Amino acid sequence: MNQEQALSLLKETKLVAILRGIPVKQATDIATALYDGGVRVLEFTFDHDDPDCVAHNCQRIRAVKKIFGDEMVVGCGTALTVQEVEASVEAGGQIVISPNVDVSVIAKTKALGAISMPGALTPTEILTAHQNGADFVKVFPAGCLGAGYIKAIRGPINHVPLLAVGGVSEKNAGEFMKAGCAGIGAGGNLVNKQWIEAGEFDKITALAKEFIRALAE
């Protein structure tokens, strides 16, 4: 899958599943549950309190790509350094998501042919990310400000594709889409850790379907 195909899949499904603090051994089970629910884009975050977070994240990416190949876009989240970008892409990652705007991270992501999605909040940050090559800009934390903030931002900045991330659920996803978002990212509101611990992956599949339905409507 090339970058254009990966971008097309993200634009079509409009949802990035954010997997944070997921045990390496359960990565494929969770990915399968999400895939069955219609999710086609996964982000495995770098857990920076783990000294081996880069190696562990690369294991997750490789494991999921081995199973799904071109049927799913997989990448890293909370990418803070160029080195993390390089490791993720080498492992098969196709999307790099960050909580902030770091021009060097954006540049390295684009140079390696991956999708760039830095996090921003203010108009200045959003435009800085876009002008430096970001494919999408993650408005974070969107849930704290609401869809009204997105609508206001979209007034003067309607040419930048935005994803709402942080506090977005299946209940308010539609509001963010109506406000002008190109999609959303969902973590804890989609990937319930209690369900994972209990092995109730069918519940994750069912909830993923609710997200997809809300975004389609």
MDTraj code that builds the backbone (N, CA, C; nanometers):
import mdtraj as md
import numpy as np

residues = "MET ASN GLN GLU GLN ALA LEU SER LEU LEU LYS GLU THR LYS LEU VAL ALA ILE LEU ARG GLY ILE PRO VAL LYS GLN ALA THR ASP ILE ALA THR ALA LEU TYR ASP GLY GLY VAL ARG VAL LEU GLU PHE THR PHE ASP HIS ASP ASP PRO ASP CYS VAL ALA HIS ASN CYS GLN ARG ILE ARG ALA VAL LYS LYS ILE PHE GLY ASP GLU MET VAL VAL GLY CYS GLY THR ALA LEU THR VAL GLN GLU VAL GLU ALA SER VAL GLU ALA GLY GLY GLN ILE VAL ILE SER PRO ASN VAL ASP VAL SER VAL ILE ALA LYS THR LYS ALA LEU GLY ALA ILE SER MET PRO GLY ALA LEU THR PRO THR GLU ILE LEU THR ALA HIS GLN ASN GLY ALA ASP PHE VAL LYS VAL PHE PRO ALA GLY CYS LEU GLY ALA GLY TYR ILE LYS ALA ILE ARG GLY PRO ILE ASN HIS VAL PRO LEU LEU ALA VAL GLY GLY VAL SER GLU LYS ASN ALA GLY GLU PHE MET LYS ALA GLY CYS ALA GLY ILE GLY ALA GLY GLY ASN LEU VAL ASN LYS GLN TRP ILE GLU ALA GLY GLU PHE ASP LYS ILE THR ALA LEU ALA LYS GLU PHE ILE ARG ALA LEU ALA GLU".split()
xyz = np.array([
    [0.0845, -0.1197, 0.0000],
    [0.0000, 0.0000, 0.0000],
    [0.0882, 0.1250, 0.0000],
    [0.0684, 0.2094, -0.1007],
    [0.1462, 0.3328, -0.1050],
    [0.0767, 0.4425, -0.0243],
    [0.1416, 0.5589, -0.0175],
    [0.0877, 0.6671, 0.0649],
    [-0.0496, 0.7134, 0.0157],
    [-0.0666, 0.7208, -0.1141],
    [-0.1942, 0.7651, -0.1702],
    [-0.3075, 0.6694, -0.1318],
    [-0.2803, 0.5400, -0.1362],
    [-0.3823, 0.4408, -0.0993],
    [-0.4141, 0.4470, 0.0502],
    [-0.3097, 0.4692, 0.1308],
    [-0.3296, 0.4802, 0.2750],
    [-0.4130, 0.6035, 0.3086],
    [-0.3846, 0.7144, 0.2431],
    [-0.4625, 0.8363, 0.2629],
    [-0.6083, 0.8152, 0.2229],
    [-0.6279, 0.7453, 0.1129],
    [-0.7633, 0.7185, 0.0639],
    [-0.8425, 0.6364, 0.1647],
    [-0.7766, 0.5389, 0.2282],
    [-0.8436, 0.4538, 0.3261],
    [-0.8833, 0.5343, 0.4498],
    [-0.7970, 0.6253, 0.4905],
    [-0.8280, 0.7098, 0.6056],
    [-0.9431, 0.8052, 0.5741],
    [-0.9404, 0.8628, 0.4554],
    [-1.0477, 0.9543, 0.4152],
    [-1.1819, 0.8819, 0.4035],
    [-1.1742, 0.7561, 0.3638],
    [-1.2971, 0.6783, 0.3455],
    [-1.3596, 0.6380, 0.4788],
    [-1.2778, 0.5889, 0.5728],
    [-1.3320, 0.5385, 0.6992],
    [-1.3437, 0.6460, 0.8067],
    [-1.2623, 0.7511, 0.7959],
    [-1.2728, 0.8698, 0.8827],
    [-1.2451, 0.8418, 1.0301],
    [-1.1810, 0.7307, 1.0608],
    [-1.1590, 0.6942, 1.2006],
    [-1.0196, 0.6376, 1.2224],
    [-0.9518, 0.6911, 1.3234],
    [-0.8242, 0.6351, 1.3684],
    [-0.8458, 0.5783, 1.5076],
    [-0.8184, 0.4502, 1.5247],
    [-0.8277, 0.3871, 1.6565],
    [-0.6943, 0.4055, 1.7273],
    [-0.6995, 0.4627, 1.8467],
    [-0.5784, 0.4933, 1.9226],
    [-0.5581, 0.3869, 2.0298],
    [-0.4505, 0.3114, 2.0169],
    [-0.4218, 0.2027, 2.1110],
    [-0.3047, 0.2427, 2.1993],
    [-0.3366, 0.2706, 2.3243],
    [-0.2363, 0.3185, 2.4199],
    [-0.2227, 0.2189, 2.5344],
    [-0.0985, 0.1832, 2.5661],
    [-0.0753, 0.0922, 2.6779],
    [-0.1259, -0.0489, 2.6536],
    [-0.1247, -0.0908, 2.5286],
    [-0.1741, -0.2236, 2.4922],
    [-0.0615, -0.3267, 2.5039],
    [-0.0841, -0.4369, 2.5760],
    [0.0197, -0.5414, 2.5821],
    [0.0546, -0.5910, 2.4416],
    [0.1816, -0.6084, 2.4157],
    [0.2272, -0.6517, 2.2836],
    [0.1561, -0.7799, 2.2401],
    [0.1390, -0.8737, 2.3336],
    [0.0805, -1.0038, 2.2993],
    [-0.0674, -0.9942, 2.2612],
    [-0.1335, -0.8835, 2.2971],
    [-0.2748, -0.8678, 2.2648],
    [-0.2995, -0.7747, 2.1460],
    [-0.1939, -0.7229, 2.0883],
    [-0.2083, -0.6255, 1.9797],
    [-0.2885, -0.6813, 1.8621],
    [-0.2606, -0.8054, 1.8239],
    [-0.3293, -0.8613, 1.7075],
    [-0.4749, -0.8954, 1.7373],
    [-0.5023, -0.9390, 1.8609],
    [-0.6408, -0.9681, 1.8979],
    [-0.7261, -0.8416, 1.8937],
    [-0.6705, -0.7323, 1.9455],
    [-0.7428, -0.6047, 1.9465],
    [-0.7580, -0.5526, 1.8047],
    [-0.6525, -0.5631, 1.7261],
    [-0.6587, -0.5170, 1.5872],
    [-0.7638, -0.5950, 1.5092],
    [-0.7723, -0.7240, 1.5332],
    [-0.8719, -0.8073, 1.4645],
    [-1.0134, -0.7654, 1.5034],
    [-1.0351, -0.7398, 1.6334],
    [-1.1669, -0.6959, 1.6801],
    [-1.2058, -0.5638, 1.6155],
    [-1.1113, -0.4728, 1.6051],
    [-1.1385, -0.3432, 1.5433],
    [-1.1625, -0.3574, 1.3932],
    [-1.0835, -0.4418, 1.3296],
    [-1.1011, -0.4652, 1.1861],
    [-1.2399, -0.5207, 1.1573],
    [-1.2835, -0.6147, 1.2390],
    [-1.4162, -0.6740, 1.2215],
    [-1.5266, -0.5697, 1.2401],
    [-1.4936, -0.4626, 1.3136],
    [-1.5903, -0.3555, 1.3349],
    [-1.5847, -0.2463, 1.2306],
    [-1.4929, -0.2609, 1.1338],
    [-1.4854, -0.1636, 1.0259],
    [-1.3700, -0.0663, 1.0334],
    [-1.2878, -0.0754, 1.1384],
    [-1.1727, 0.0139, 1.1527],
    [-1.0622, -0.0286, 1.0555],
    [-1.0017, 0.0696, 0.9916],
    [-0.8947, 0.0392, 0.8959],
    [-0.7670, 0.1189, 0.9214],
    [-0.7665, 0.2004, 1.0276],
    [-0.6473, 0.2787, 1.0607],
    [-0.6203, 0.2667, 1.2109],
    [-0.5009, 0.2197, 1.2462],
    [-0.4627, 0.1997, 1.3858],
    [-0.3400, 0.2821, 1.4215],
    [-0.3432, 0.3366, 1.5411],
    [-0.2269, 0.4064, 1.5965],
    [-0.1840, 0.3367, 1.7249],
    [-0.0606, 0.2891, 1.7290],
    [-0.0031, 0.2385, 1.8530],
    [0.0840, 0.3497, 1.9117],
    [0.0483, 0.3966, 2.0296],
    [0.1223, 0.5090, 2.0866],
    [0.2530, 0.4638, 2.1508],
    [0.3508, 0.5532, 2.1452],
    [0.4742, 0.5311, 2.2200],
    [0.4457, 0.5661, 2.3664],
    [0.4622, 0.4692, 2.4543],
    [0.4427, 0.4916, 2.5980],
    [0.5782, 0.5306, 2.6577],
    [0.6014, 0.6599, 2.6686],
    [0.7356, 0.7068, 2.7010],
    [0.7800, 0.6787, 2.8439],
    [0.6898, 0.6279, 2.9276],
    [0.7328, 0.5845, 3.0604],
    [0.7928, 0.4441, 3.0564],
    [0.7830, 0.3805, 2.9394],
    [0.8443, 0.2496, 2.9159],
    [0.9784, 0.2716, 2.8470],
    [1.0904, 0.2357, 2.9102],
    [1.2222, 0.2591, 2.8498],
    [1.2422, 0.1858, 2.7173],
    [1.1635, 0.0812, 2.6936],
    [1.1743, 0.0066, 2.5684],
    [1.0536, 0.0321, 2.4776],
    [0.9945, 0.1514, 2.4895],
    [0.8704, 0.1792, 2.4168],
    [0.8867, 0.1716, 2.2654],
    [1.0029, 0.2099, 2.2149],
    [1.0228, 0.2058, 2.0696],
    [1.0226, 0.0615, 2.0202],
    [1.0982, -0.0235, 2.0868],
    [1.1046, -0.1647, 2.0472],
    [0.9681, -0.2310, 2.0602],
    [0.8976, -0.2029, 2.1683],
    [0.7662, -0.2638, 2.1901],
    [0.6648, -0.2169, 2.0867],
    [0.6705, -0.0886, 2.0532],
    [0.5760, -0.0374, 1.9545],
    [0.6034, -0.0973, 1.8164],
    [0.7285, -0.1137, 1.7843],
    [0.7637, -0.1734, 1.6555],
    [0.7163, -0.3184, 1.6482],
    [0.7204, -0.3885, 1.7611],
    [0.6698, -0.5265, 1.7646],
    [0.5208, -0.5292, 1.7345],
    [0.4472, -0.4338, 1.7926],
    [0.3023, -0.4261, 1.7687],
    [0.2743, -0.3995, 1.6208],
    [0.3446, -0.3038, 1.5656],
    [0.3234, -0.2674, 1.4254],
    [0.3534, -0.3848, 1.3336],
    [0.4659, -0.4495, 1.3541],
    [0.5039, -0.5637, 1.2701],
    [0.4014, -0.6758, 1.2788],
    [0.3553, -0.7038, 1.4000],
    [0.2611, -0.8143, 1.4201],
    [0.1304, -0.7901, 1.3464],
    [0.0801, -0.6672, 1.3540],
    [-0.0472, -0.6353, 1.2884],
    [-0.0316, -0.6291, 1.1373],
    [0.0776, -0.5719, 1.0905],
    [0.1004, -0.5643, 0.9454],
    [0.1187, -0.7033, 0.8858],
    [0.1762, -0.7949, 0.9627],
    [0.1965, -0.9317, 0.9132],
    [0.0628, -0.9990, 0.8851],
    [-0.0366, -0.9690, 0.9678],
    [-0.1686, -1.0299, 0.9512],
    [-0.2521, -0.9582, 0.8456],
    [-0.2544, -0.8252, 0.8515],
    [-0.3476, -0.7496, 0.7679],
    [-0.2861, -0.6903, 0.6414],
    [-0.1560, -0.6772, 0.6382],
    [-0.0922, -0.6242, 0.5183],
    [-0.1529, -0.4928, 0.4737],
    [-0.1933, -0.4876, 0.3481],
    [-0.2469, -0.3641, 0.2910],
    [-0.3931, -0.3384, 0.3261],
    [-0.4524, -0.4264, 0.4034],
    [-0.5928, -0.4067, 0.4406],
    [-0.6098, -0.3119, 0.5587],
    [-0.4992, -0.2772, 0.6228],
    [-0.5079, -0.1867, 0.7364],
    [-0.3866, -0.0944, 0.7405],
    [-0.4119, 0.0336, 0.7658],
    [-0.3043, 0.1313, 0.7838],
    [-0.2658, 0.1297, 0.9315],
    [-0.1384, 0.1058, 0.9585],
    [-0.0907, 0.0970, 1.0966],
    [0.0261, 0.1926, 1.1144],
    [0.0330, 0.2552, 1.2299],
    [0.1439, 0.3460, 1.2540],
    [0.1603, 0.3769, 1.4008],
    [0.2316, 0.4838, 1.4282],
    [0.2645, 0.5192, 1.5659],
    [0.1974, 0.6490, 1.6075],
    [0.1791, 0.6616, 1.7385],
    [0.1259, 0.7841, 1.7951],
    [0.2172, 0.8339, 1.9062],
    [0.1962, 0.9571, 1.9480],
    [0.2823, 1.0232, 2.0460],
    [0.4282, 1.0184, 2.0005],
    [0.4473, 1.0347, 1.8706],
    [0.5831, 1.0375, 1.8147],
    [0.6443, 1.1747, 1.8407],
    [0.7520, 1.1763, 1.9174],
    [0.8121, 1.3027, 1.9584],
    [0.9470, 1.3301, 1.8939],
    [1.0089, 1.2270, 1.8354],
    [1.1432, 1.2446, 1.7800],
    [1.1546, 1.1851, 1.6403],
    [1.2551, 1.2307, 1.5699],
    [1.2849, 1.1779, 1.4372],
    [1.3195, 1.0298, 1.4461],
    [1.3891, 0.9923, 1.5526],
    [1.4294, 0.8524, 1.5704],
    [1.3072, 0.7613, 1.5843],
    [1.2036, 0.8089, 1.6521],
    [1.0820, 0.7298, 1.6674],
    [1.0103, 0.7142, 1.5334],
    [1.0133, 0.8192, 1.4541],
    [0.9542, 0.8129, 1.3196],
    [1.0260, 0.7077, 1.2365],
    [1.1583, 0.7134, 1.2363],
    [1.2383, 0.6197, 1.1568],
    [1.2123, 0.4753, 1.1978],
    [1.2079, 0.4495, 1.3284],
    [1.1866, 0.3137, 1.3778],
    [1.0484, 0.2624, 1.3388],
    [0.9480, 0.3484, 1.3505],
    [0.8107, 0.3092, 1.3181],
    [0.7953, 0.2748, 1.1702],
    [0.8480, 0.3599, 1.0851],
    [0.8367, 0.3371, 0.9406],
    [0.9152, 0.2125, 0.8996],
    [1.0311, 0.1927, 0.9594],
    [1.1116, 0.0736, 0.9295],
    [1.0359, -0.0540, 0.9670],
    [0.9525, -0.0455, 1.0720],
    [0.8747, -0.1605, 1.1170],
    [0.7508, -0.1846, 1.0314],
    [0.7236, -0.0916, 0.9396],
    [0.6071, -0.1064, 0.8536],
    [0.4990, -0.0027, 0.8767],
    [0.5245, 0.0906, 0.9692],
    [0.4274, 0.1960, 0.9981],
    [0.4077, 0.2889, 0.8798],
    [0.2836, 0.3292, 0.8573],
    [0.2506, 0.4152, 0.7440],
    [0.1912, 0.5488, 0.7846],
    [0.1700, 0.5678, 0.9144],
    [0.1163, 0.6941, 0.9626],
    [0.1876, 0.7323, 1.0912],
    [0.2216, 0.8607, 1.1033],
    [0.2909, 0.9111, 1.2217],
    [0.2050, 1.0212, 1.2830],
    [0.1637, 0.9991, 1.4077],
    [0.0768, 1.0927, 1.4770],
    [0.1485, 1.1450, 1.6003],
    [0.1385, 1.2752, 1.6214],
    [0.2051, 1.3382, 1.7350],
    [0.1066, 1.4240, 1.8139],
    [0.1396, 1.4555, 1.9393],
    [0.0532, 1.5442, 2.0167],
    [0.0840, 1.6907, 1.9929],
    [0.1923, 1.7168, 1.9188],
    [0.2403, 1.8535, 1.9013],
    [0.2869, 1.8766, 1.7579],
    [0.3237, 2.0017, 1.7301],
    [0.3779, 2.0370, 1.5989],
    [0.5295, 2.0466, 1.6100],
    [0.5983, 1.9500, 1.5532],
    [0.7442, 1.9496, 1.5479],
    [0.7813, 1.9394, 1.4010],
    [0.8354, 2.0460, 1.3471],
    [0.8652, 2.0529, 1.2035],
    [0.9607, 1.9423, 1.1600],
    [1.0571, 1.9068, 1.2447],
    [1.1530, 1.8017, 1.2080],
    [1.0845, 1.6653, 1.1994],
    [0.9882, 1.6399, 1.2860],
    [0.9130, 1.5146, 1.2833],
    [0.8269, 1.5074, 1.1578],
    [0.7621, 1.6182, 1.1242],
    [0.6812, 1.6235, 1.0014],
    [0.7693, 1.5979, 0.8789],
    [0.8825, 1.6661, 0.8733],
    [0.9722, 1.6543, 0.7583],
    [1.0231, 1.5114, 0.7404],
    [1.0619, 1.4474, 0.8492],
    [1.1134, 1.3102, 0.8408],
    [1.0014, 1.2142, 0.7989],
    [0.8824, 1.2349, 0.8520],
    [0.7678, 1.1510, 0.8155],
    [0.7425, 1.1572, 0.6664],
    [0.7396, 1.2784, 0.6125],
    [0.7131, 1.2964, 0.4695],
    [0.8280, 1.2417, 0.3854],
    [0.9500, 1.2603, 0.4309],
    [1.0669, 1.2122, 0.3562],
    [1.0651, 1.0598, 0.3453],
    [1.0079, 0.9939, 0.4452],
    [1.0023, 0.8471, 0.4451],
    [0.8749, 0.7938, 0.3799],
    [0.7928, 0.8842, 0.3285],
    [0.6732, 0.8428, 0.2551],
    [0.5553, 0.8020, 0.3412],
    [0.5525, 0.8472, 0.4666],
    [0.4420, 0.8146, 0.5563],
    [0.3453, 0.9316, 0.5685],
    [0.2267, 0.9041, 0.6238],
    [0.1259, 1.0072, 0.6457],
    [0.1598, 1.0825, 0.7738],
    [0.1566, 1.2148, 0.7655],
    [0.1892, 1.2987, 0.8805],
    [0.0629, 1.3574, 0.9422],
    [0.0477, 1.3375, 1.0755],
    [-0.0672, 1.3936, 1.1458],
    [-0.0225, 1.4497, 1.2809],
    [0.0318, 1.5698, 1.2816],
    [0.0712, 1.6317, 1.4084],
    [-0.0500, 1.6864, 1.4827],
    [-0.0341, 1.7022, 1.6132],
    [-0.1411, 1.7576, 1.6949],
    [-0.1244, 1.9068, 1.7116],
    [-0.2362, 1.9794, 1.7067],
    [-0.2336, 2.1249, 1.7204],
    [-0.3626, 2.1708, 1.7853],
    [-0.3633, 2.2945, 1.8310],
    [-0.4836, 2.3484, 1.8936],
    [-0.5193, 2.4860, 1.8383],
    [-0.4205, 2.5745, 1.8326],
    [-0.4485, 2.7119, 1.7898],
    [-0.4417, 2.7244, 1.6372],
    [-0.5001, 2.8318, 1.5826],
    [-0.4878, 2.8555, 1.4378],
    [-0.3431, 2.8616, 1.3913],
    [-0.2571, 2.9224, 1.4701],
    [-0.1157, 2.9323, 1.4329],
    [-0.0516, 2.7942, 1.4234],
    [-0.0780, 2.7099, 1.5219],
    [-0.0217, 2.5743, 1.5217],
    [-0.0765, 2.4928, 1.4046],
    [-0.2056, 2.5040, 1.3794],
    [-0.2681, 2.4287, 1.2705],
    [-0.2065, 2.4677, 1.1373],
    [-0.1913, 2.5960, 1.1138],
    [-0.1349, 2.6418, 0.9864],
    [0.0140, 2.6109, 0.9757],
    [0.0852, 2.6175, 1.0862],
    [0.2280, 2.5818, 1.0842],
    [0.2441, 2.4356, 1.0429],
    [0.1624, 2.3480, 1.0989],
    [0.1687, 2.2069, 1.0635],
    [0.1363, 2.1862, 0.9165],
    [0.0302, 2.2485, 0.8703],
    [-0.0130, 2.2335, 0.7308],
    [0.0916, 2.2868, 0.6340],
    [0.1456, 2.4041, 0.6635],
    [0.2438, 2.4659, 0.5745],
    [0.3748, 2.3883, 0.5681],
    [0.3991, 2.3042, 0.6687],
    [0.5219, 2.2241, 0.6697],
    [0.4996, 2.0816, 0.6203],
    [0.3806, 2.0573, 0.5625],
    [0.3599, 1.9310, 0.4928],
    [0.2692, 1.8290, 0.5576],
    [0.2063, 1.8625, 0.6707],
    [0.1175, 1.7663, 0.7368],
    [0.0015, 1.7300, 0.6437],
    [-0.0329, 1.6022, 0.6387],
    [-0.1452, 1.5568, 0.5560],
    [-0.2786, 1.5862, 0.6239],
    [-0.2819, 1.5678, 0.7555],
    [-0.3964, 1.6017, 0.8394],
    [-0.3416, 1.6709, 0.9631],
    [-0.4255, 1.7484, 1.0280],
    [-0.3867, 1.8062, 1.1563],
    [-0.4845, 1.7553, 1.2618],
    [-0.4289, 1.7010, 1.3673],
    [-0.5078, 1.6483, 1.4785],
    [-0.5378, 1.7617, 1.5753],
    [-0.6643, 1.7995, 1.5865],
    [-0.7021, 1.9018, 1.6839],
    [-0.7174, 1.8325, 1.8188],
    [-0.6283, 1.8665, 1.9114],
    [-0.6201, 1.7957, 2.0390],
    [-0.5949, 1.8935, 2.1532],
    [-0.6706, 1.8838, 2.2625],
    [-0.7811, 1.7913, 2.2876],
    [-0.9156, 1.8508, 2.2451],
    [-0.9758, 1.7937, 2.1445],
    [-1.0976, 1.8490, 2.0860],
    [-1.2171, 1.8400, 2.1804],
    [-1.2251, 1.7308, 2.2557],
    [-1.3406, 1.7102, 2.3417],
    [-1.3558, 1.8162, 2.4490],
    [-1.2453, 1.8762, 2.4915],
    [-1.2511, 1.9795, 2.5953],
    [-1.3140, 2.1083, 2.5427],
    [-1.3029, 2.1305, 2.4135],
    [-1.3506, 2.2549, 2.3531],
    [-1.4819, 2.2383, 2.2789],
    [-1.5088, 2.1175, 2.2321],
    [-1.6349, 2.0900, 2.1653],
    [-1.6348, 2.1192, 2.0168],
    [-1.7425, 2.0755, 1.9518],
    [-1.7553, 2.0928, 1.8073],
    [-1.7636, 2.2392, 1.7672],
    [-1.8097, 2.3231, 1.8588],
    [-1.8187, 2.4664, 1.8291],
    [-1.6832, 2.5274, 1.7987],
    [-1.5804, 2.4782, 1.8656],
    [-1.4452, 2.5288, 1.8404],
    [-1.3990, 2.4902, 1.6999],
    [-1.4279, 2.3673, 1.6613],
    [-1.3922, 2.3212, 1.5270],
    [-1.4618, 2.4087, 1.4222],
    [-1.5887, 2.4342, 1.4432],
    [-1.6657, 2.5150, 1.3482],
    [-1.6065, 2.6542, 1.3357],
    [-1.5653, 2.7120, 1.4477],
    [-1.5051, 2.8453, 1.4458],
    [-1.3708, 2.8445, 1.3725],
    [-1.2903, 2.7411, 1.3990],
    [-1.1597, 2.7280, 1.3333],
    [-1.1767, 2.7106, 1.1827],
    [-1.2770, 2.6326, 1.1447],
    [-1.2995, 2.6038, 1.0039],
    [-1.3405, 2.7269, 0.9238],
    [-1.3849, 2.8308, 0.9923],
    [-1.4206, 2.9529, 0.9208],
    [-1.3055, 3.0063, 0.8363],
    [-1.1945, 3.0476, 0.8991],
    [-1.0810, 3.0992, 0.8226],
    [-0.9847, 2.9914, 0.7727],
    [-0.9950, 2.8685, 0.8280],
    [-0.8991, 2.7636, 0.7920],
    [-0.9760, 2.6426, 0.7390],
    [-1.0519, 2.6626, 0.6348],
    [-1.1339, 2.5522, 0.5838],
    [-1.0626, 2.4647, 0.4822],
    [-0.9370, 2.4975, 0.4518],
    [-0.8612, 2.4196, 0.3542],
    [-0.7719, 2.3146, 0.4192],
    [-0.7674, 2.3123, 0.5522],
    [-0.6812, 2.2183, 0.6229],
    [-0.7655, 2.1015, 0.6756],
    [-0.7347, 1.9778, 0.6367],
    [-0.8096, 1.8616, 0.6872],
    [-0.7822, 1.8395, 0.8358],
    [-0.8868, 1.8429, 0.9163],
    [-0.8729, 1.8307, 1.0607],
    [-0.9347, 1.7009, 1.1121],
    [-0.8693, 1.6402, 1.2114],
    [-0.9260, 1.5266, 1.2832],
    [-0.9446, 1.5670, 1.4287],
    [-1.0614, 1.5417, 1.4825],
    [-1.0873, 1.5708, 1.6234],
    [-1.0424, 1.4525, 1.7079],
    [-0.9588, 1.4799, 1.8069],
    [-0.9042, 1.3742, 1.8921],
    [-0.9033, 1.4224, 2.0371],
    [-0.9368, 1.3311, 2.1274],
    [-0.9373, 1.3643, 2.2696],
    [-1.0782, 1.3892, 2.3185],
    [-1.1367, 1.2889, 2.3835],
    [-1.2721, 1.3049, 2.4338],
    [-1.3806, 1.2849, 2.3300],
    [-1.3463, 1.2212, 2.2188],
    [-1.4446, 1.1957, 2.1130],
    [-1.5001, 1.0545, 2.1300],
    [-1.6330, 1.0439, 2.1274],
    [-1.6988, 0.9148, 2.1440],
    [-1.7960, 0.8912, 2.0291],
    [-1.8608, 0.7742, 2.0307],
    [-1.9601, 0.7452, 1.9276],
    [-2.0817, 0.8369, 1.9407],
    [-2.0970, 0.8977, 2.0591],
    [-2.2122, 0.9850, 2.0828],
    [-2.1934, 1.1253, 2.0270],
    [-2.0693, 1.1757, 2.0259],
    [-2.0468, 1.3117, 1.9755],
    [-1.9668, 1.3164, 1.8458],
    [-1.9306, 1.2002, 1.7918],
    [-1.8518, 1.1962, 1.6681],
    [-1.9234, 1.2694, 1.5549],
    [-2.0532, 1.2490, 1.5443],
    [-2.1305, 1.3135, 1.4387],
    [-2.1259, 1.4646, 1.4474],
    [-2.1224, 1.5184, 1.5693],
    [-2.1169, 1.6638, 1.5876],
    [-1.9876, 1.7212, 1.5310],
    [-1.8780, 1.6499, 1.5539],
    [-1.7490, 1.6971, 1.5022],
    [-1.7442, 1.6889, 1.3493],
    [-1.8076, 1.5873, 1.2948],
    [-1.8117, 1.5763, 1.1491],
    [-1.8955, 1.6898, 1.0886],
    [-2.0081, 1.7193, 1.1500],
    [-2.0932, 1.8282, 1.1016],
    [-2.0233, 1.9636, 1.1126],
    [-1.9325, 1.9743, 1.2106],
    [-1.8584, 2.0991, 1.2296],
    [-1.7494, 2.1177, 1.1256],
    [-1.7208, 2.0111, 1.0480],
    [-1.6237, 2.0245, 0.9398],
    [-1.4999, 1.9383, 0.9494],
    [-1.4966, 1.8454, 1.0449],
    [-1.3802, 1.7572, 1.0555],
    [-1.3778, 1.6560, 0.9410],
    [-1.2568, 1.6153, 0.9037],
    [-1.2406, 1.5108, 0.8023],
    [-1.2498, 1.3730, 0.8653],
    [-1.2430, 1.3675, 0.9988],
    [-1.2505, 1.2410, 1.0693],
    [-1.2259, 1.2618, 1.2166],
    [-1.2141, 1.1505, 1.2893],
    [-1.1895, 1.1580, 1.4334],
    [-1.0909, 1.0491, 1.4749],
    [-1.0344, 1.0681, 1.5932],
    [-0.9511, 0.9658, 1.6536],
    [-1.0114, 0.9288, 1.7872],
    [-1.0160, 0.8009, 1.8200],
    [-1.0761, 0.7559, 1.9454],
    [-0.9875, 0.6542, 2.0144],
    [-0.9638, 0.6775, 2.1425],
    [-0.8800, 0.5866, 2.2201],
    [-0.9600, 0.5111, 2.3236],
    [-0.9588, 0.5616, 2.4481],
    [-1.0274, 0.4946, 2.5570],
    [-1.1767, 0.4805, 2.5369],
    [-1.2364, 0.5710, 2.4592],
    [-1.3799, 0.5626, 2.4318],
    [-1.4137, 0.4532, 2.3309],
    [-1.3120, 0.3967, 2.2696],
    [-1.3321, 0.2883, 2.1736],
    [-1.2680, 0.1583, 2.2206],
    [-1.1455, 0.1675, 2.2667],
    [-1.0698, 0.0492, 2.3084],
    [-1.0728, 0.0416, 2.4608],
    [-1.1760, -0.0220, 2.5135],
    [-1.1995, -0.0308, 2.6568],
    [-1.1041, -0.1331, 2.7207],
    [-1.0212, -0.0865, 2.8126],
    [-0.9192, -0.1747, 2.8719],
    [-0.9800, -0.2857, 2.9573],
    [-1.0936, -0.2590, 3.0182],
    [-1.1593, -0.3637, 3.0980],
    [-1.2064, -0.4774, 3.0080],
    [-1.2561, -0.4427, 2.8900],
    [-1.2984, -0.5453, 2.7946],
    [-1.1787, -0.6267, 2.7484],
    [-1.0665, -0.5591, 2.7289],
    [-0.9453, -0.6282, 2.6853],
    [-0.9003, -0.7275, 2.7922],
    [-0.8970, -0.6807, 2.9166],
    [-0.8548, -0.7675, 3.0269],
    [-0.9468, -0.8888, 3.0423],
    [-1.0751, -0.8695, 3.0108],
    [-1.1726, -0.9779, 3.0232],
    [-1.1815, -1.0627, 2.8965],
    [-1.1081, -1.0222, 2.7929],
    [-1.1123, -1.0957, 2.6670],
    [-1.2419, -1.0768, 2.5906],
    [-1.3117, -0.9674, 2.6182],
    [-1.4410, -0.9410, 2.5539],
    [-1.4220, -0.8566, 2.4277],
    [-1.3529, -0.9142, 2.3328],
    [-1.3187, -0.8413, 2.2110],
    [-1.4413, -0.8162, 2.1230],
    [-1.5460, -0.8975, 2.1421],
    [-1.6676, -0.8778, 2.0642],
    [-1.7329, -0.7439, 2.0965],
    [-1.7139, -0.6976, 2.2199],
    [-1.7696, -0.5678, 2.2585],
    [-1.6962, -0.4533, 2.1873],
    [-1.5670, -0.4699, 2.1673],
    [-1.4896, -0.3696, 2.0931],
    [-1.5368, -0.3650, 1.9482],
    [-1.5607, -0.4814, 1.8913],
    [-1.6117, -0.4884, 1.7539],
    [-1.7460, -0.4169, 1.7422],
    [-1.8348, -0.4434, 1.8363],
    [-1.9677, -0.3826, 1.8328],
    [-1.9600, -0.2309, 1.8470],
    [-1.8727, -0.1833, 1.9346],
    [-1.8591, -0.0393, 1.9542],
    [-1.7959, 0.0267, 1.8321],
    [-1.7000, -0.0413, 1.7704],
    [-1.6384, 0.0114, 1.6489],
    [-1.7435, 0.0321, 1.5401],
    [-1.8361, -0.0619, 1.5303],
    [-1.9435, -0.0489, 1.4325],
    [-2.0307, 0.0728, 1.4610],
    [-2.0514, 0.1033, 1.5906],
    [-2.1289, 0.2211, 1.6274],
    [-2.0568, 0.3483, 1.5852],
    [-1.9257, 0.3503, 1.6033],
    [-1.8457, 0.4658, 1.5595],
    [-1.8584, 0.4852, 1.4092],
    [-1.8388, 0.3773, 1.3343],
    [-1.8445, 0.3849, 1.1886],
    [-1.9818, 0.4326, 1.1439],
    [-2.0852, 0.3844, 1.2092],
    [-2.2223, 0.4237, 1.1744],
    [-2.2437, 0.5728, 1.2016],
    [-2.1946, 0.6197, 1.3167],
    [-2.2099, 0.7606, 1.3530],
    [-2.1379, 0.8520, 1.2546],
    [-2.0202, 0.8094, 1.2101],
    [-1.9428, 0.8890, 1.1149],
    [-2.0089, 0.8909, 0.9780],
    [-2.0702, 0.7808, 0.9400],
    [-2.1369, 0.7722, 0.8097],
    [-2.2621, 0.8599, 0.8051],
    [-2.3298, 0.8693, 0.9186],
    [-2.4541, 0.9478, 0.9243],
    [-2.4272, 1.0974, 0.9254],
])
top = md.Topology()
chain = top.add_chain()
for i, resn in enumerate(residues, 1):
    res = top.add_residue(resn, chain, resSeq=i)
    for name in ("N", "CA", "C"):
        top.add_atom(name, md.element.get_by_symbol(name[0]), res)
traj = md.Trajectory(xyz[None], top)
